Amino acid sequence: MEAASHPAVHPVAVPPHYQGAGPPPVRMKDLAGSPGTLGGLVLRFAQLGFALASLCIMVSIVGFSSVTAFCFLVAAMVFQCIWSLCLGVLDFYALLTKRSLRNSLLVSLFVVGDWVTSTMTFAGACAAAGITVLIDNDLNQCGPNHCNRFEAATAMAFMSWFTTTISFFLSFWLLATCR
């Protein structure tokens, strides 16, 4: 009889080789409406369209520049048009070349820019709405003062603000998930 012991061999699985310290990161699917997506492009051109409509209506009214709130609305709409057009072109380029805009520095710029333009647009729309209500309800001088056009320009400004706020929240969410 053999009394010698036999070594026990227990196979050990080789762990997969990763470049980093942990498993590779899993990228989230792009949210519809985030920068560089078709939804983002649609949002940018909706912002541009509403801001441009508000701007054109306001500028077509003779004597709008005599009221500071209306001047501020025009300035905010000009800034909103420029911002939305630039980012719309960037979204179009990203879609055309199939590039991702998930760079944290770039997304930070989108977040800050959307926040600033959204705040300016909202402030301008609220100021114009306040003056329009003053002219219409308090002074009862709506007829000679183009209230319907002021109301239309203010409504377009609020729609532009709403779409810019959606872009802000989507970009902010993307910034939180971006590495």
Order of alpha helices (4+ residues) and beta strands (2+ residues): alpha-alpha-alpha-alpha
